[in-house]
Amino acid sequence: MECRIGCAACCIAITITSPIPGMPGGKPAGVRCIQLAEDNKCRLFGKPDRPAVCSGFAAEEYTCGQTNEDAFRILTQLEQLTAPAS
């Protein structure tokens, strides 16, 4: 599956614990990555300082669905299901 350019669900909906330039502690779920441009494209795409977790994420129908709305819903649900108990 090809990533839907400008979707950005994976850059907003999920927790990223790896350091991100401008967000040294990573980012919590539901928070927009500081490296997302206004058009929802990653400013670090293809650059060596892009976190490995981001580079390693591959769009798949089971995580991204058929639409951007599906992706936000699915990734938010997966985030909630895998969050550590508080």
C-alpha distances in whole Angstrom, upper triangle without the diagonal:
4,7,9,12,15,14,15,15,15,18,20,19,20,22,22,25,25,27,26,28,30,29,31,30,27,26,26,24,24,25,23,23,26,23,22,23,24,21,19,18,19,22,21,18,19,22,24,25,21,21,20,18,16,15,14,12,8,6,6,7,10,11,9,10,10,12,13,16,14,13,16,18,16,16,20,20,19,21,24,24,24,26,29,32,35
4,6,9,12,11,13,14,14,16,18,19,19,22,21,25,24,26,24,26,28,27,29,29,25,25,25,23,23,24,22,21,23,21,19,20,21,18,16,14,16,19,18,15,16,19,22,23,19,20,19,18,15,14,14,12,8,6,8,10,13,12,10,11,11,12,13,16,15,13,16,18,17,17,20,21,20,22,25,25,25,27,30,33,35
4,6,9,8,9,10,10,12,15,15,16,19,18,22,21,23,21,22,24,24,26,26,22,21,22,20,19,20,18,17,20,17,15,16,18,15,12,11,12,16,16,13,14,18,20,20,17,17,17,15,12,12,12,10,8,5,8,10,13,11,9,11,11,11,10,14,13,11,13,16,15,14,17,19,18,19,22,23,23,24,28,31,33
4,6,6,8,10,11,13,14,15,17,20,20,23,23,24,22,23,25,24,27,27,23,22,22,20,19,19,17,17,19,17,14,15,15,12,10,10,12,16,17,14,16,19,22,22,19,19,20,18,15,15,16,13,11,8,11,11,14,12,9,11,10,8,8,11,12,10,12,15,15,14,17,19,19,20,23,24,24,26,29,32,33
4,6,8,10,11,12,14,16,17,20,19,23,22,23,20,21,22,22,25,26,22,21,22,20,19,19,16,15,17,15,12,12,13,9,8,7,9,13,14,11,14,17,20,20,17,18,19,18,14,14,16,14,13,11,14,15,17,15,12,14,13,11,10,14,15,12,14,17,17,16,19,21,21,21,25,26,26,27,30,33,34
4,6,9,11,10,12,14,16,19,18,22,22,22,19,20,20,21,24,24,21,19,20,18,16,16,13,13,15,13,9,9,9,6,5,5,9,12,14,12,15,18,21,20,17,18,20,18,15,16,18,15,15,13,16,16,19,16,13,15,14,11,9,12,14,12,13,16,17,16,17,20,21,20,23,25,25,26,29,32,33
4,6,8,9,10,11,13,16,17,21,21,22,19,21,21,21,23,23,20,18,18,16,14,14,12,13,15,14,11,12,12,9,7,8,10,14,16,14,17,19,22,21,18,18,19,17,14,15,17,14,13,11,13,14,15,13,9,12,11,9,5,9,10,8,9,12,13,12,14,17,17,17,20,22,22,23,26,29,30
4,5,5,6,8,10,13,13,17,17,18,15,17,18,17,20,20,16,14,15,13,11,11,9,9,12,11,8,10,11,9,6,7,8,12,13,12,16,17,19,18,15,15,16,14,11,13,15,12,12,11,14,15,16,13,10,13,14,12,8,11,12,9,9,12,13,11,12,16,16,15,18,20,20,20,23,26,27
4,5,5,5,8,11,12,16,17,18,17,19,19,18,20,19,16,13,13,10,9,10,9,10,14,13,11,13,14,13,9,11,12,15,16,15,18,20,22,20,17,16,17,14,12,14,15,12,12,10,13,13,13,10,8,11,13,10,7,8,9,6,5,9,9,7,9,12,12,12,14,17,17,17,21,23,24
4,6,6,6,9,9,13,14,15,14,17,18,16,18,17,13,11,12,10,10,11,10,9,13,12,11,14,15,15,11,11,11,14,14,13,16,18,19,17,14,13,13,11,8,11,11,8,10,9,12,13,13,9,9,12,14,13,10,12,12,8,8,11,10,7,9,12,11,10,14,16,15,15,19,22,23
4,6,7,9,8,12,12,13,11,14,14,13,15,15,11,9,10,9,9,8,6,6,9,9,8,11,13,13,9,10,8,12,12,12,15,16,17,15,12,11,13,11,8,11,13,10,12,12,15,17,17,13,12,16,17,15,12,14,14,11,10,13,13,10,11,15,14,12,16,18,17,17,20,23,23
4,6,8,9,13,14,15,13,15,15,13,16,15,12,9,8,7,5,5,5,6,10,11,9,12,13,13,10,12,11,14,15,15,19,19,21,19,15,15,16,14,12,15,16,13,15,15,17,18,17,14,13,16,18,15,12,12,14,11,8,11,12,9,9,13,13,11,14,16,16,15,18,21,21
4,7,10,13,15,17,16,18,18,16,18,16,13,10,8,5,5,7,8,10,13,14,13,16,17,17,13,15,15,18,18,18,21,22,23,21,18,16,17,14,13,16,16,13,15,14,16,16,15,11,11,14,16,15,11,11,12,9,6,9,9,6,5,9,9,8,10,13,13,12,16,18,19
4,6,10,12,14,14,17,17,14,16,14,11,8,7,4,6,8,9,10,14,15,14,17,19,19,15,16,15,18,17,18,20,21,21,19,16,14,15,11,11,14,14,12,14,14,15,16,15,11,12,15,18,17,14,14,14,11,9,11,10,7,7,9,8,6,9,11,10,10,13,16,17
4,6,9,11,12,15,15,12,13,11,8,6,5,4,8,8,10,10,13,14,15,19,20,21,17,18,16,18,17,18,21,21,21,18,15,13,14,11,11,15,15,13,16,16,18,20,18,15,16,19,22,21,18,18,18,15,13,14,14,10,10,12,11,7,10,12,10,9,11,14,15
4,6,8,8,12,13,10,11,9,5,5,6,8,10,10,11,9,12,13,14,17,20,20,17,17,14,16,15,16,18,17,17,14,12,9,10,8,8,12,12,11,15,16,18,21,19,16,17,21,23,22,19,20,20,16,15,17,16,12,13,15,13,11,14,15,13,12,14,17,18
4,7,9,12,13,10,9,7,5,6,8,10,13,12,14,12,14,15,17,20,23,24,20,20,17,18,16,18,20,19,17,15,13,10,11,9,11,14,14,14,18,19,21,24,22,19,20,24,27,26,23,24,23,20,19,20,19,16,16,18,16,13,15,17,14,12,13,16,17
4,6,10,12,9,8,7,5,8,11,13,16,14,15,12,13,13,16,19,22,23,20,19,16,16,14,16,17,15,14,11,10,7,8,7,9,12,12,13,17,19,22,24,23,20,21,25,28,27,24,25,25,21,20,23,21,18,18,21,18,16,19,20,17,16,16,20,20
4,7,8,6,4,5,5,8,12,14,17,14,14,11,12,12,15,18,21,22,19,18,15,15,13,15,17,14,13,10,9,7,10,10,11,13,15,16,19,22,24,27,26,23,24,27,30,28,25,27,27,23,22,25,24,20,21,23,21,18,21,23,20,19,19,23,22
4,6,5,5,7,6,8,12,14,16,13,12,8,8,8,11,14,18,19,16,15,12,11,9,12,14,12,11,8,7,6,10,10,10,12,14,15,18,20,23,26,26,22,22,26,28,26,23,25,25,22,21,24,23,20,20,23,22,19,22,24,21,20,21,25,24
4,5,6,9,9,11,15,17,18,15,13,10,8,8,11,14,17,19,17,15,12,10,9,12,14,11,11,7,8,9,13,14,13,14,17,18,21,23,26,29,29,25,25,29,30,29,25,27,28,24,23,27,26,23,23,27,25,22,25,27,25,24,25,28,28
4,6,9,9,10,14,16,17,13,12,9,7,8,11,13,16,18,17,16,13,12,11,15,17,15,15,11,11,12,16,16,15,17,20,20,23,25,28,30,30,26,26,30,31,29,25,27,28,25,23,26,27,23,23,27,26,23,25,28,26,24,25,28,27
4,6,5,7,10,13,14,11,11,8,7,9,12,15,17,20,17,17,14,13,13,16,18,16,16,12,12,11,15,14,14,17,19,19,22,23,26,29,28,24,25,28,30,28,24,26,27,23,21,24,24,21,20,24,23,19,22,24,22,20,21,24,23
4,6,9,12,15,17,14,14,11,11,12,15,18,21,23,20,20,17,16,14,18,19,17,16,12,12,11,14,14,15,17,19,20,23,25,28,30,30,26,27,30,32,31,27,28,29,26,24,27,26,23,22,25,24,21,23,25,22,20,21,24,23
4,7,9,13,15,13,14,12,12,14,16,20,22,24,21,21,18,18,17,19,21,19,18,15,14,12,15,14,15,18,19,19,23,24,27,29,28,24,25,29,31,30,27,27,28,24,22,25,24,21,20,23,21,18,20,22,19,17,17,20,19
4,7,10,12,10,11,9,10,11,14,17,20,21,18,18,15,16,14,17,19,17,17,13,12,10,12,11,11,15,16,16,19,21,23,26,24,21,22,25,28,26,23,24,24,21,19,21,21,17,17,20,18,15,17,20,17,15,16,19,19
4,7,9,7,8,7,9,11,12,16,18,19,16,17,15,16,15,17,20,19,19,16,14,12,14,12,12,16,17,16,19,20,22,24,23,19,20,23,26,24,20,21,21,18,16,18,18,15,14,17,16,13,15,18,16,14,15,18,18
4,6,6,9,9,12,14,15,18,19,21,18,19,17,19,18,20,23,22,22,19,17,15,17,14,14,18,18,17,20,20,22,23,22,18,19,22,25,23,20,19,20,17,15,16,17,13,12,14,14,10,12,15,13,11,13,15,14
4,6,8,10,13,15,15,18,19,20,16,18,17,19,19,20,23,23,23,21,18,16,18,14,14,18,18,16,18,18,19,20,19,15,16,19,21,20,17,16,16,14,11,12,13,10,8,11,11,7,9,12,12,10,12,15,15
4,7,9,12,14,13,16,17,18,14,17,16,19,19,20,24,24,25,22,19,18,20,17,16,19,20,17,19,19,20,21,19,16,16,18,20,18,15,14,15,13,10,11,13,10,8,12,12,10,11,14,14,13,16,17,17
4,6,9,11,11,14,14,16,13,15,14,16,17,19,22,22,23,20,17,16,19,16,15,19,20,18,20,20,22,23,22,18,18,21,23,20,16,16,18,15,12,15,16,13,12,15,16,13,14,18,17,15,18,20,19
4,6,8,7,10,11,12,10,12,11,13,14,16,19,19,21,18,15,15,18,16,14,17,19,17,19,18,21,22,22,18,17,20,22,19,15,16,17,15,12,15,17,14,13,17,17,15,17,20,19,18,21,23,23
4,5,6,9,11,13,10,11,9,10,11,13,16,16,17,14,12,12,15,13,11,14,16,15,18,18,21,22,22,19,18,21,23,20,17,18,19,16,14,18,18,15,15,19,18,16,18,21,20,19,21,24,24
4,6,8,10,13,11,11,9,9,10,13,16,15,17,14,12,13,16,16,13,16,19,18,20,21,24,26,26,22,21,25,26,23,20,21,23,20,18,21,22,19,19,22,22,19,22,25,23,22,24,27,26
4,6,10,11,9,8,6,5,7,9,13,12,14,11,9,11,14,14,12,14,17,16,18,19,22,24,25,21,20,24,25,22,19,21,22,19,18,22,22,19,20,23,23,20,23,26,24,23,26,29,28
4,7,8,5,6,5,6,9,10,14,14,16,14,12,13,16,15,12,14,17,16,17,17,21,22,23,20,18,21,22,19,16,18,20,17,16,19,20,17,18,22,22,20,23,25,24,23,26,29,29
4,5,5,5,6,6,10,11,15,15,18,16,14,16,19,19,15,17,20,19,20,19,23,24,26,22,20,23,23,20,17,19,21,19,18,22,23,20,21,25,25,23,26,29,28,27,30,33,32
4,5,7,10,10,14,15,18,19,22,20,18,20,23,22,18,20,23,21,22,21,24,25,27,23,21,23,23,19,16,18,21,19,18,21,23,21,21,25,25,24,26,29,29,28,31,34,33
4,6,9,10,14,13,17,18,21,20,18,20,22,21,18,19,22,20,20,18,22,22,24,21,19,21,20,17,14,16,19,17,16,20,22,20,21,24,25,24,26,29,29,29,32,34,34
4,7,9,12,12,15,17,19,18,15,17,19,18,14,16,18,16,17,16,19,20,21,18,16,18,18,15,12,14,16,14,14,17,18,17,18,21,21,20,23,25,25,25,28,31,31
4,6,9,8,12,13,16,16,13,15,17,16,13,13,16,15,15,15,18,20,22,19,16,19,19,17,14,17,18,16,16,20,20,18,20,23,22,22,25,27,26,26,29,32,33
4,5,5,9,10,13,12,9,11,14,14,10,11,14,13,14,15,18,21,22,19,17,20,21,19,16,19,20,17,17,20,21,18,20,23,22,21,24,26,25,25,27,30,31
4,6,9,9,12,10,9,12,15,15,12,13,16,16,18,18,22,24,26,22,21,24,25,22,19,22,24,20,20,24,24,21,23,26,25,24,27,29,28,27,30,33,33
4,6,5,8,7,5,9,11,13,10,10,13,14,16,17,21,24,25,22,21,24,25,24,21,24,24,21,21,25,24,21,23,26,25,23,26,28,26,26,28,32,32
4,6,9,9,7,10,11,12,9,8,12,12,13,15,18,21,23,20,19,22,23,21,19,22,23,19,20,24,23,20,23,25,24,23,26,28,26,26,29,32,33
4,7,9,7,10,11,13,11,8,12,13,14,16,20,23,24,22,21,24,25,24,22,25,26,22,23,27,26,23,25,28,26,25,29,30,28,29,31,35,36
4,6,6,9,11,13,11,10,13,15,17,19,22,26,27,24,23,27,28,27,24,27,28,24,25,28,27,24,27,29,27,26,30,31,29,29,31,34,35
4,5,8,9,12,11,10,13,15,17,20,23,27,28,25,25,29,30,29,27,29,30,26,26,30,28,25,27,30,28,26,30,31,28,28,30,33,34
4,6,9,11,10,10,13,15,18,20,24,27,28,25,25,28,30,29,26,28,29,25,25,28,27,24,26,28,26,24,28,29,26,26,27,31,31
4,6,8,7,7,10,12,14,17,20,23,24,21,21,24,26,25,22,25,25,21,21,25,24,20,22,25,23,21,25,26,24,23,25,29,29
4,5,5,6,9,10,14,16,19,22,22,19,20,24,26,25,22,24,24,20,20,23,22,18,20,23,20,18,22,23,20,20,22,25,26
4,5,5,6,9,12,15,18,21,21,18,19,23,25,25,23,25,24,20,21,24,22,18,21,23,20,18,22,23,20,20,22,25,27
4,6,5,6,10,13,15,18,18,15,16,20,23,22,20,22,21,17,18,20,18,15,17,19,16,15,18,19,16,17,18,22,24
4,5,5,9,11,14,17,17,14,15,18,20,20,17,20,19,15,16,19,17,14,16,19,16,15,19,20,18,18,21,24,25
4,6,8,11,14,18,18,16,16,19,21,21,19,22,21,17,19,21,20,17,19,22,19,18,22,23,20,21,24,27,29
4,6,10,12,16,16,14,15,18,20,21,19,22,20,17,18,21,18,16,19,20,17,17,21,21,18,20,22,26,28
4,7,9,13,13,10,11,15,17,17,16,18,17,13,15,17,15,12,15,17,14,14,18,18,16,18,21,24,26
4,6,10,11,9,9,13,15,15,15,17,16,12,15,17,14,13,16,18,15,16,20,20,18,20,23,27,29
4,7,9,7,6,9,11,12,11,14,12,9,12,14,12,11,15,16,14,16,19,19,19,21,24,27,29
4,5,5,6,7,10,12,12,14,12,10,13,14,11,11,15,15,14,16,19,18,18,21,24,27,29
4,5,5,5,7,10,11,13,9,9,12,13,10,11,15,14,13,16,19,18,19,21,25,27,30
4,6,6,9,12,13,13,10,9,12,11,8,9,13,12,10,14,16,15,15,18,22,24,27
4,6,10,11,11,11,8,6,9,9,6,6,10,10,8,11,14,13,14,16,20,22,25
4,7,7,7,9,6,4,8,9,7,7,11,12,11,13,16,16,17,19,22,25,27
4,6,8,8,5,6,9,9,7,10,12,13,13,15,17,17,19,21,25,27,29
4,7,8,6,8,11,11,11,13,15,16,16,19,21,21,22,24,28,30,32
4,5,5,6,9,10,11,12,14,15,16,18,20,21,22,24,28,30,31
4,5,5,6,9,10,11,12,14,15,16,18,20,21,22,26,28,29
4,5,5,6,9,10,11,12,14,15,17,18,20,21,25,26,28
4,6,5,6,8,10,11,12,14,15,16,18,20,23,25,27
4,5,5,6,8,10,10,12,14,15,16,18,21,24,25
4,6,5,6,8,10,10,12,14,15,16,20,22,23
4,6,5,6,9,10,11,12,14,15,19,21,22
4,5,5,6,9,10,11,12,14,18,20,22
4,5,5,6,9,10,10,12,16,18,20
4,5,5,6,9,10,10,14,16,17
4,5,5,6,9,10,14,15,17
4,5,5,6,8,12,14,16
4,6,5,6,10,12,14
4,6,5,9,10,12
4,6,9,10,13
4,6,9,12
4,6,9
4,6
4
